[in-house]
Amino acid sequence: MSTVNTQIVKESHGLPKIAIGVLLAILLFGIFVVGYDQGQLFSLVEGQKAFDDMWTHEFYHDLRHAAGFPCH
């Protein structure tokens, strides 16, 4: 008598849901920083001075225009 060994292989096609969630969070944070941040991000460290300086606004100024965000 001969024995037959069978092997079941399960293939997974797709990204894990946690990876998609992390990438989506990074995307949303990037959109906030480039498109809407007027000093909120640095105000956690600098306080009211961050709203006057608007470092992120000035740093991403041309990128905002290229992406279609109005800023003035």
Buried (B, 14 or more C-beta within 10 A) or exposed (E): EEEEEEEEEEEEEEEEEEEEEEEEEEEEEEEEBBBEBEBEBBBEEBEEEBBEEBEBBEEBEEEBEEEEEEEE
